[in-house]
Amino acid sequence: MNEVLRWVEAERLSFADLLDDLADDEWSKDSLCAGWTVLDVAAHLTLSTRTTLGMVVWGAIKARGSFDRMEADLARKRATQFTRAELIEQIRVTAGSDRHTPGSSHLDCLLDALVHGQDIARPLGRPRSMPLEPAIAALEFVRTNKFYGAPKRLRGVRLVATDTDWSGGEGPDELHAPVADLILISTGRPAGLTNATGPALTRLNL
């Protein structure tokens, strides 16, 4: 198992532990993903190792070409097919799997687990740290990835981490924040701005 897969496995298992600790009423709370509940996010993470090319093609047709709508439809359908305990167990049993959604990579899986952990934990007021080395790898990956919209979102912005010696990006304006928040900002989540400072704040459109 390569290093990235080890990180993915650890984050998925940690994600399952987080879900296991949720109270009944927390599953229906809103996540950081607009329009997604905690249950929707949990169901989505089970799909990381289970989505086939056929599911993507058919889902894209039903969603009229919208990848975001397709992902939401698949997650919500799965949330109705399995109990919460079954979803948690599905995440656990395939935590170390090297399967991934067609067209994605293991770094996508890592980013998925890291970000969705925050999507659930932050609205619920549950502290959840990101391990630094995997988080930096995910940040390096996402900040130049057009699929996530980061290059456009971060145009003219230099990211500077406040919790480790890391910086990246080009631009006249800097944005200072912990690595976890820089990842959330890079993926378009306004919650990442909570601990951010710097002149680039006025340039961002989240």
C-alpha positions in Angstrom: 0.0 0.0 0.0 1.5 3.4 -1.0 1.7 6.3 1.3 -1.4 8.2 0.0 -3.5 5.1 0.4 -2.4 4.7 4.0 -3.4 8.3 4.6 -6.8 7.6 2.9 -7.4 4.6 5.0 -6.6 6.4 8.2 -8.9 9.3 7.3 -11.8 7.0 6.3 -11.5 5.1 9.6 -11.4 8.4 11.5 -14.4 9.6 9.6 -16.3 6.4 10.5 -15.4 6.9 14.2 -16.8 10.5 13.9 -20.1 9.2 12.5 -20.2 6.5 15.2 -20.2 9.2 17.9 -23.1 11.3 16.4 -26.3 11.7 18.3 -29.5 10.9 16.4 -30.5 14.5 15.8 -27.1 15.4 14.4 -27.5 13.2 11.3 -30.2 15.5 9.9 -28.1 18.7 10.5 -26.8 20.8 7.6 -23.2 20.1 6.6 -20.8 22.6 5.0 -21.9 21.2 1.6 -24.8 23.5 0.5 -28.0 21.5 0.5 -26.4 18.4 2.0 -27.2 17.0 5.4 -24.7 15.1 7.6 -26.4 11.8 6.4 -26.0 12.8 2.8 -22.2 13.4 3.3 -21.8 10.1 5.1 -23.6 8.2 2.3 -21.5 10.0 -0.3 -18.3 8.8 1.3 -19.4 5.2 1.0 -19.5 5.8 -2.8 -15.8 6.6 -3.1 -15.0 2.9 -3.6 -18.3 1.8 -5.1 -19.0 4.1 -8.0 -18.7 2.4 -11.4 -18.4 3.9 -14.8 -22.0 2.9 -15.6 -23.2 4.7 -12.5 -21.4 7.8 -13.6 -22.7 7.7 -17.2 -26.3 7.0 -16.1 -26.1 9.5 -13.3 -24.8 12.2 -15.5 -27.6 11.7 -18.0 -30.2 11.9 -15.3 -28.5 15.0 -13.8 -28.4 16.6 -17.3 -24.7 16.8 -17.3 -24.3 18.3 -13.8 -21.6 16.4 -11.9 -22.6 18.1 -8.6 -26.3 17.1 -9.1 -25.3 13.6 -10.0 -23.2 13.3 -6.8 -26.0 14.6 -4.7 -28.6 12.3 -6.3 -26.4 9.2 -5.8 -25.7 10.1 -2.2 -29.3 10.8 -1.3 -30.5 7.6 -3.0 -27.9 5.6 -1.0 -28.9 7.3 2.2 -32.4 5.8 1.8 -31.1 2.3 1.0 -29.0 1.7 4.1 -29.2 2.3 7.8 -26.7 4.7 9.4 -24.9 1.7 11.0 -24.6 0.1 7.6 -23.2 3.2 6.0 -20.6 3.5 8.8 -19.6 -0.2 8.4 -19.3 0.3 4.6 -16.8 3.1 5.1 -14.8 0.9 7.5 -14.7 -2.3 5.5 -13.4 -0.5 2.4 -11.2 2.1 4.1 -8.1 0.6 2.7 -9.5 -0.1 -0.8 -7.6 1.2 -3.7 -10.8 1.5 -5.8 -11.9 5.0 -6.7 -14.5 6.7 -8.8 -13.7 6.5 -12.6 -11.7 9.6 -13.6 -10.5 10.3 -10.1 -7.3 9.5 -8.2 -6.1 8.4 -4.8 -5.4 12.1 -4.0 -9.1 12.8 -4.8 -10.0 10.2 -2.3 -7.7 11.8 0.3 -9.1 15.2 -0.3 -12.6 13.8 -0.2 -12.1 12.2 3.3 -10.3 15.3 4.7 -12.8 17.8 3.5 -15.9 15.9 4.2 -14.7 15.3 7.7 -14.7 19.0 8.2 -18.0 19.4 6.4 -19.6 17.3 9.2 -17.5 18.2 12.2 -17.5 22.0 12.0 -21.2 22.7 11.8 -21.7 20.3 14.8 -19.0 22.1 16.8 -16.8 19.0 17.0 -13.1 19.7 16.9 -11.4 17.7 14.1 -7.8 18.2 13.2 -6.2 17.3 9.9 -2.9 15.4 10.0 -0.4 17.8 8.6 1.5 15.8 6.0 -1.6 14.4 4.3 -3.3 17.8 4.5 -0.4 19.5 2.8 -0.4 16.8 0.0 -4.1 17.4 -0.4 -3.7 21.2 -0.5 -0.9 21.0 -3.1 -3.2 18.8 -5.2 -6.3 20.9 -5.0 -4.9 24.4 -5.4 -4.0 23.7 -9.0 -6.9 21.4 -9.9 -9.4 22.9 -12.3 -12.0 20.3 -11.4 -12.4 21.9 -8.0 -12.3 25.4 -9.4 -9.3 26.4 -7.2 -7.1 28.0 -9.9 -9.9 30.4 -10.8 -10.9 30.9 -7.2 -7.3 31.6 -6.1 -6.2 33.6 -9.1 -3.8 36.3 -7.9 -3.6 34.8 -4.4 -0.6 33.4 -2.6 -1.6 30.9 0.2 0.5 31.0 3.4 0.0 28.4 6.1 0.0 29.7 9.7 0.5 26.3 11.4 3.5 25.1 9.3 6.2 26.3 7.0 4.3 26.1 3.7 3.2 28.5 1.0 2.0 28.2 -2.5 0.5 30.1 -5.4 1.3 33.2 -7.3 -0.1 36.7 -6.9 0.3 40.1 -5.3 -2.0 39.3 -2.4 -1.5 36.8 0.4 -4.0 34.8 2.4 -2.8 33.5 5.8 -4.7 30.6 7.5 -4.1 27.1 9.0 -3.7 24.4 6.3 -7.1 22.9 7.0 -8.8 26.3 6.4 -6.7 26.8 3.2 -8.1 23.5 1.9 -11.7 24.5 2.7 -11.1 27.9 1.0 -9.6 26.1 -2.0 -12.7 23.9 -2.3 -15.0 26.9 -2.1 -16.2 26.6 1.5 -16.7 30.0 3.3 -16.2 28.3 6.7 -12.5 28.3 5.9 -12.4 32.1 6.2 -13.0 32.0 9.9 -9.3 31.9 10.8 -8.0 33.6 7.6 -6.3 37.0 7.3 -4.5 39.0 4.7 -5.2 41.3 1.8 -6.4 38.4 -0.5 -9.6 38.2 1.5 -11.1 40.9 -0.7 -10.2 39.0 -3.8 -12.0 35.7 -2.9 -15.4 34.9 -4.2 -16.7 32.0 -2.2 
